[in-house]
Amino acid sequence: MLNNILLLSLQLSLLGNALGGKVLIWPMEGSHWLNVKIIIDELIKKDHNVTVLLYSGALFIAPTVNPSLTFEIYNVPFGKERIEGVIKDFVLTWLENRPSPSTIWRFYQEMAKVIEDFHMVCREICDGVLKNQKLLEKLKKDEFEVLVSDPVFPCGDIIALKLGIPFMYSLRFSPASTVEKHCGKVPFPPSYVPAILSELTDQMSFADRVRNFISYHLQDHMFETLWKSWDSYYSQALGRPTTLCEIMGKAEIWLIRTYWDFEFPRPYLPNFEFVGGLHCNHSKPLPKEMEEFVQSSGEDGIVVFSLGSMVKNLTDEKANIIASALAQIPQKVLWRYKGNKPAALGANTRLYDWIPQNDLLGHPKTKAFITHGGTNGIYEAIYHGVPMVGIPMFADQPDNIAHMKAKGAAVDVNMNTMTSADLLNALKTVINEPSYKENAMRLSSIHHDQPVKPLDRAVFWIEFVMRHKGAKHLRVAAHDLTWFQYHSLDVIGFLLACIISAMFLVTKCCLFFYKKFHKTEKKKKRE
């Protein structure tokens, strides 16, 4: 009997391995990696073998020991300090030139310089694989079934085509939303779909629509001048004339890391799937010392404060402004902060190098979340129904907080200009005004009321592409049209030509009959 059980167990184990596939990952730094790592872990649980292409100068991505997870590390001509410098320039440039109606042109000009430097780094990362023939041959022999890429780091799609395998994207949004518009063919009606980074909502006044229209065209210009520079690189890498958009348009599925609890209603395409909050989970017990501090808050509860993994410290002046505000609330505060201890730090506030953010947000005593507005943190707050005070700084953060404000679950303060009174009033508002908690719980209810969990949906579509060797049936025919065909300019031109021709013929006929009638009349008069 025991032998039969062991034999059955062995057969099931072999069956599991047989059903498992091979997935290749082209990762991105920071919070992007955290999201993909969650998907990787779930794929491994389902007996898939996953390989991550990792460049030697990676900042946040670190190899782990797991027999089902392989890291193919390849050399690049720079170290971690290069990536750190690019990120620092990006953050500082954004903070110094935060877009507004009066500064948006300067913002795009300054950001263009930073993005150009970022693209130089990306090309060196690409070259690390594409010029490594030994690595490419090894990857071909491994016979991967799908490549999952983050389009913020271009090149994953080129590698997929080189290996002859389908690829898909995982993203919040691309650096220029025009990538989704031009390359993914997603409709972006400027009349009610706010441009990425505009901090607008779908309820726009006439002035807002003017601003939105201008934002779209500035982003189009930025795309044409910066992202189009990749066309020659892609053509050279693939050995034929092509464009970045043509290749990106071949993506089987785009996994978008948001959902309708966050997004404003708008058109999307069948191969765009929403997986926002895939990293969220039920809260786990807190460390003993931390739990004791939380429980000491009594009926007042706690406030959780984090500016994310990329902002480790602040100036002493800014830290003291924040600490002074926190010291004036009755709640206990858990603040993730690695800088110097602020002189104004109150007895109710504790500093931590790291906090179990998800577990704290899921704690019944949590009253509010002070956040920089990163997508991961916002989704953890939505998951647990916690109202937010946003202190957005760069990238998608101002946009994310604008979404939460529009949905009544957050207020924001400006990091550059805020006073202690501003932060204090914002905290009192979200903690004491019941509507913020009610709206946060409403978003949480929407998030949880899905037929399939976001992580399961992400893994399903990866496996779907593996099973069917793509998802071509979901790809819109717009990819096969030229820009003038897509906008029906050829049809409009033809119809205009027909109308003009008809008008010309009618005019000619009228003139002919008029002249004939005129001659007849003259003849009658002479007679």
C-alpha positions in Angstrom: 0.0 0.0 0.0 2.8 2.4 1.0 4.7 1.6 -2.3 1.5 2.5 -4.3 1.1 5.8 -2.5 4.8 6.7 -3.1 4.5 5.7 -6.8 1.3 7.9 -7.2 3.1 10.8 -5.5 6.1 10.4 -7.9 3.7 10.3 -10.9 1.9 13.5 -9.7 5.3 15.2 -9.2 6.4 14.3 -12.7 3.1 15.4 -14.1 3.5 18.8 -12.3 6.9 19.2 -13.8 5.6 18.2 -17.3 2.8 20.8 -17.1 5.2 23.5 -15.9 6.5 25.9 -18.6 9.6 28.2 -19.0 9.2 31.9 -18.5 11.8 34.6 -19.2 11.6 37.9 -17.4 12.9 41.3 -18.6 12.7 43.3 -15.3 12.6 46.9 -14.3 14.0 48.5 -11.1 12.3 49.7 -7.9 8.6 49.0 -7.2 8.3 47.6 -10.8 10.5 44.7 -9.7 8.4 44.1 -6.6 5.3 43.6 -8.7 6.9 41.2 -11.1 8.5 39.3 -8.2 5.0 38.6 -6.9 4.0 37.1 -10.3 7.3 35.1 -10.4 6.6 33.6 -7.0 3.1 32.6 -8.1 4.4 31.1 -11.4 6.9 29.0 -9.4 4.1 27.8 -7.1 2.4 26.5 -10.3 5.6 24.5 -11.2 6.8 26.9 -13.9 10.6 27.5 -14.2 11.4 31.2 -14.3 14.6 32.9 -15.6 15.3 36.6 -14.9 17.7 38.5 -17.2 19.7 40.6 -14.7 22.3 43.2 -15.6 25.4 43.4 -13.4 24.7 47.1 -12.3 21.2 46.4 -11.0 20.3 48.6 -8.0 17.2 47.0 -6.4 17.1 43.5 -8.1 19.0 40.9 -6.1 19.3 37.2 -6.9 17.7 34.8 -4.5 18.2 31.1 -4.0 15.4 29.0 -5.5 15.8 25.9 -7.6 12.9 27.1 -9.9 14.2 30.6 -10.2 17.3 31.3 -12.3 19.1 34.6 -12.6 21.1 35.0 -15.8 23.5 37.8 -14.9 25.3 39.6 -17.7 27.8 42.4 -17.7 27.2 46.1 -18.4 29.8 48.9 -18.4 28.5 50.6 -15.3 27.8 50.0 -11.6 24.9 50.6 -9.3 25.9 54.3 -8.9 25.0 55.0 -12.5 21.4 53.8 -12.0 21.3 55.6 -8.7 22.4 58.8 -10.4 19.8 58.5 -13.1 17.1 58.0 -10.5 18.3 60.9 -8.4 18.4 63.2 -11.5 14.9 62.1 -12.4 13.5 62.8 -9.0 15.2 66.2 -8.5 14.3 67.4 -12.0 10.7 66.5 -11.4 10.6 68.1 -8.0 12.2 71.3 -9.4 9.9 71.5 -12.4 6.7 69.9 -11.3 4.2 70.4 -14.2 1.5 73.0 -13.9 -0.4 74.9 -16.6 2.2 77.6 -16.6 5.3 75.4 -16.4 4.4 72.4 -18.5 6.5 73.3 -21.5 9.6 73.8 -19.4 8.8 70.6 -17.5 8.9 68.6 -20.7 12.1 70.3 -21.9 13.9 69.5 -18.6 12.5 65.9 -18.4 13.6 65.3 -22.0 17.3 65.7 -20.9 16.9 63.2 -18.1 15.0 60.7 -20.2 17.7 60.9 -22.9 20.3 60.0 -20.3 18.1 57.2 -19.1 17.8 55.9 -22.7 21.6 55.8 -22.9 21.7 53.5 -19.9 18.9 51.4 -21.4 20.9 50.9 -24.6 23.9 49.7 -22.7 21.7 47.2 -20.8 20.3 46.0 -24.2 23.8 45.7 -25.6 24.7 43.6 -22.7 22.4 40.8 -24.0 22.3 41.5 -27.7 26.1 41.6 -28.1 26.5 38.5 -25.9 26.2 35.7 -28.5 27.0 33.0 -25.9 24.1 34.2 -23.7 21.7 34.4 -26.6 22.6 30.8 -27.7 22.0 29.6 -24.2 18.6 31.3 -24.0 17.7 29.7 -27.4 18.6 26.3 -26.1 16.4 26.8 -23.0 13.3 27.0 -25.2 11.3 29.5 -23.3 7.6 29.8 -24.0 7.0 33.4 -23.2 8.9 36.6 -22.2 7.3 39.0 -19.7 8.8 42.5 -20.1 8.5 45.9 -18.5 8.4 48.5 -21.3 10.0 51.2 -19.2 13.2 49.3 -19.9 13.1 48.8 -23.7 14.6 45.7 -25.4 12.7 42.8 -23.8 10.6 42.7 -27.0 13.7 42.5 -29.2 15.1 39.6 -27.2 11.7 37.8 -27.5 11.7 38.2 -31.2 15.4 37.0 -31.4 14.4 33.9 -29.5 11.2 33.4 -31.5 8.8 33.5 -28.5 5.7 35.6 -27.7 6.1 38.5 -25.3 3.8 40.5 -23.0 4.1 43.6 -20.9 3.5 44.4 -17.3 3.2 48.1 -16.5 1.4 50.9 -14.7 1.9 53.2 -17.6 4.9 53.9 -19.9 7.1 57.0 -19.5 5.1 58.6 -22.3 1.5 57.5 -22.4 1.8 57.8 -26.2 3.4 54.4 -26.2 0.0 52.9 -25.2 -1.8 55.2 -27.6 0.5 54.9 -30.7 2.0 51.5 -30.1 -0.8 49.7 -28.2 -3.5 51.5 -30.2 -5.5 52.3 -27.1 -8.1 55.1 -27.8 -7.3 58.3 -25.8 -10.1 60.8 -26.4 -8.8 64.1 -25.0 -12.3 65.3 -24.3 -12.7 63.1 -21.3 -9.6 60.9 -20.8 -7.0 62.8 -18.8 -3.5 62.7 -20.1 -1.0 60.9 -18.0 0.8 63.2 -15.6 -1.8 66.0 -16.1 -3.4 65.4 -12.6 -6.8 65.9 -14.2 -9.9 63.8 -13.8 -12.5 62.7 -16.3 -14.7 65.7 -15.2 -13.0 68.5 -17.0 -14.0 72.1 -17.5 -13.4 73.9 -20.8 -10.1 75.2 -19.5 -9.1 71.7 -18.3 -9.9 70.3 -21.7 -7.7 72.9 -23.3 -4.9 72.0 -20.9 -5.5 68.3 -21.5 -5.4 68.8 -25.3 -2.1 70.6 -25.0 -0.7 67.9 -22.7 -1.5 65.2 -25.2 0.3 67.1 -28.0 3.3 67.8 -25.8 3.5 64.1 -25.0 3.2 63.3 -28.7 6.1 65.7 -29.4 8.2 64.2 -26.6 7.5 60.7 -28.0 8.5 61.8 -31.5 11.7 63.3 -30.3 12.8 60.8 -27.7 11.2 57.4 -28.1 11.4 57.6 -31.8 15.2 57.6 -31.4 14.9 53.9 -30.6 13.7 53.1 -34.2 17.2 52.9 -35.6 18.4 50.8 -32.6 15.5 48.3 -33.1 16.1 48.2 -36.9 19.8 47.5 -36.4 19.1 44.9 -33.7 16.6 43.0 -35.8 18.4 43.4 -39.1 15.5 45.0 -41.0 13.8 48.4 -41.1 11.3 48.7 -38.2 10.2 51.0 -35.5 9.8 50.8 -31.7 6.0 51.1 -32.1 5.8 48.3 -34.7 7.6 45.9 -32.3 5.7 47.0 -29.2 2.5 46.5 -31.1 3.3 42.8 -31.3 2.8 42.3 -27.6 0.3 39.6 -26.9 -1.1 41.0 -23.7 -0.6 44.2 -21.7 -1.0 43.6 -17.9 -2.0 47.0 -16.5 -1.3 47.3 -12.8 -4.5 49.3 -12.0 -8.3 48.5 -11.9 -11.6 50.3 -12.0 -11.4 51.1 -8.3 -8.5 53.4 -9.3 -9.1 54.2 -13.0 -11.7 56.6 -14.5 -14.0 54.8 -17.0 -12.5 54.9 -20.4 -12.0 52.7 -23.5 -9.5 49.9 -23.6 -8.7 46.9 -25.9 -9.2 43.2 -25.5 -5.5 42.5 -25.0 -5.2 45.0 -22.1 -5.9 43.3 -18.8 -6.2 45.0 -15.4 -4.3 43.4 -12.5 -4.1 46.3 -10.0 -3.3 45.3 -6.4 -1.9 41.9 -7.4 0.7 42.2 -4.6 -1.9 42.9 -1.9 -2.8 40.3 0.7 -4.4 39.8 4.1 -2.5 41.4 6.9 -0.2 39.2 9.1 0.5 39.7 12.8 3.0 42.5 13.6 6.3 42.0 15.4 5.7 41.9 19.1 7.3 45.3 20.0 5.5 47.0 17.1 2.2 45.5 18.1 2.7 46.7 21.7 3.2 50.3 20.4 0.2 50.0 18.2 -2.0 48.8 21.0 -0.8 51.6 23.3 -2.7 54.0 21.0 -6.0 53.1 22.6 -9.1 54.4 20.9 -7.2 57.1 18.9 -5.5 54.5 16.7 -2.4 54.9 14.5 -1.2 56.6 11.4 1.2 54.8 9.0 3.7 57.0 7.2 6.0 56.0 4.3 7.5 57.8 1.3 8.4 54.6 -0.4 11.7 52.8 -0.9 13.4 55.3 -3.2 13.2 58.3 -0.8 15.3 57.4 2.2 15.6 60.8 3.9 14.7 64.5 3.7 16.3 67.8 4.6 16.4 68.5 8.3 14.0 71.4 7.7 11.4 69.3 5.9 11.7 66.5 8.4 11.1 68.9 11.3 8.0 70.4 9.5 6.6 66.9 9.2 7.6 65.8 12.7 6.0 68.9 14.2 2.6 68.2 12.5 2.7 64.5 13.6 3.4 65.5 17.2 0.1 67.4 17.4 -2.2 64.5 16.6 -3.5 62.1 19.3 -2.8 59.1 17.2 0.5 57.1 17.4 2.6 57.3 14.3 4.8 54.7 12.7 7.1 56.5 10.2 9.5 54.7 7.8 12.5 57.1 7.8 16.3 56.6 7.6 17.4 60.2 7.9 18.6 62.1 11.0 16.1 62.1 13.9 14.1 65.3 13.7 14.4 67.6 16.7 10.7 68.2 16.6 9.8 64.5 16.8 7.0 63.9 19.2 6.6 61.2 21.8 3.8 59.7 19.8 6.0 59.0 16.7 8.5 56.2 16.2 11.0 56.0 13.3 11.7 52.7 11.5 14.2 51.7 8.8 11.5 49.4 7.5 7.8 48.7 8.3 5.5 45.9 7.3 3.3 48.4 5.4 0.6 46.0 4.2 0.2 44.4 7.7 0.0 47.9 9.3 -2.6 49.1 6.8 -4.6 46.0 7.5 -4.5 46.6 11.3 -7.9 47.5 12.8 -6.3 50.5 14.6 -5.0 52.2 11.5 -6.8 55.5 10.9 -4.9 57.0 8.0 -1.9 56.5 5.7 0.5 59.2 4.7 1.9 58.2 1.4 4.0 59.5 -1.5 1.4 58.1 -3.9 3.2 55.1 -5.3 0.8 52.6 -7.0 1.8 49.8 -4.6 1.1 51.7 -1.5 -2.1 53.2 -2.8 -3.4 49.7 -3.7 -2.6 48.4 -0.2 -4.6 51.3 1.2 -7.5 50.5 -1.2 -7.3 46.8 -0.3 -7.6 47.6 3.4 -10.0 50.6 3.1 -7.6 53.2 4.6 -8.0 56.9 3.7 -4.9 58.7 2.6 -2.9 61.9 2.9 -0.8 62.2 -0.2 2.6 63.9 -0.4 3.3 63.2 -4.1 6.8 64.0 -5.5 7.5 62.6 -8.9 6.4 60.2 -11.8 2.9 58.8 -11.5 2.6 59.9 -7.8 0.8 63.2 -8.3 -1.6 61.5 -10.8 -2.3 58.7 -8.5 -3.2 61.0 -5.6 -5.4 63.1 -8.0 -7.3 59.9 -8.7 -7.8 59.2 -5.0 -8.8 62.8 -4.3 -11.4 62.6 -7.1 -12.8 59.4 -5.5 -13.0 61.1 -2.1 -10.5 58.8 -0.4 -7.6 61.3 0.0 -6.4 64.8 0.4 -3.0 66.1 -0.7 -0.3 68.5 0.4 2.6 69.9 -1.7 6.0 68.7 -0.5 7.7 71.8 -1.7 5.4 74.4 0.0 3.7 72.6 2.9 3.8 73.8 6.4 3.2 71.9 9.6 -0.3 73.4 9.7 -1.0 72.1 6.1 -0.1 68.5 7.0 -1.9 68.7 10.4 -5.1 69.9 8.8 -4.9 67.2 6.1 -4.5 64.5 8.7 -7.4 65.9 10.8 -9.6 66.0 7.7 -9.1 62.4 6.6 -9.2 61.0 10.2 -12.2 63.0 11.5 -14.3 63.5 8.4 -16.3 60.2 8.0 -16.7 60.5 4.3 -13.0 59.7 3.6 -13.2 56.4 5.5 -16.5 55.6 3.8 -15.1 56.3 0.4 -12.0 54.2 1.1 -14.1 51.3 2.2 -16.3 51.7 -1.0 -13.1 51.4 -3.1 -12.0 48.4 -1.1 -15.4 46.8 -1.6 -15.1 47.3 -5.4 -11.5 45.9 -5.4 -12.5 42.8 -3.5 -15.6 42.2 -5.6 -13.9 40.7 -8.7 -14.6 37.3 -10.2 -10.9 36.5 -10.3 -8.1 37.8 -8.0 -5.7 40.2 -9.8 -2.7 37.9 -9.3 -4.6 34.9 -10.6 -5.7 36.9 -13.6 -2.0 37.9 -14.3 -0.8 34.3 -14.1 -3.8 33.1 -16.1 -2.9 35.3 -19.1 0.8 34.4 -18.9 -0.2 30.7 -19.0 -2.8 31.5 -21.8 -0.1 32.9 -24.0 2.1 29.9 -23.2 -0.7 27.4 -24.1 -1.7 29.1 -27.3 1.7 30.5 -28.3 0.3 34.0 -28.3 -3.1 35.8 -28.2 -3.4 37.1 -31.8 -7.2 36.8 -31.7 -7.2 39.8 -29.3 -5.0 42.0 -31.4 -6.9 44.8 -33.1 -6.6 45.4 -36.8 -5.5 48.9 -36.1 -1.9 47.6 -35.9 -2.1 46.8 -39.6 -3.2 50.3 -40.7 -1.1 53.3 -41.5 -1.7 56.5 -39.4 -3.9 58.1 -42.2 -5.9 54.9 -42.6 -6.4 54.6 -38.8 -7.8 58.2 -38.7 -9.8 57.5 -42.0 -8.0 60.3 -43.7 -7.9 58.4 -47.0 -11.7 57.8 -46.7 -12.4 61.4 -45.8 -10.1 62.5 -48.7 -12.0 60.2 -51.1 -15.4 61.4 -49.9 -14.3 65.0 -50.2 -13.0 64.3 -53.7 -16.4 62.7 -54.6 -18.3 65.7 -53.1 -16.0 68.2 -54.9 -16.3 66.2 -58.2 -20.1 66.0 -57.8 -20.3 69.8 -57.1 -18.0 70.4 -60.1 -20.2 68.3 -62.4 -23.4 69.9 -61.1 -21.9 73.3 -61.5 -20.8 72.5 -65.1 -24.2 71.0 -65.9 -25.9 74.1 -64.5 -23.7 76.4 -66.5 -24.2 74.3 -69.6 -28.0 74.4 -69.3 -27.9 78.1 -68.3 -25.9 79.0 -71.4 -28.1 76.9 -73.6 -31.2 78.4 -72.1 -29.7 81.9 -72.4 -28.9 81.3 -76.1 -32.5 80.0 -76.7 -34.0 83.1 -75.1 -31.8 85.4 -77.2 -32.8 83.6 -80.3 -36.5 83.9 -79.4 -36.1 87.6 -78.8 -34.4 88.1 -82.2 -37.3 86.3 -83.9 
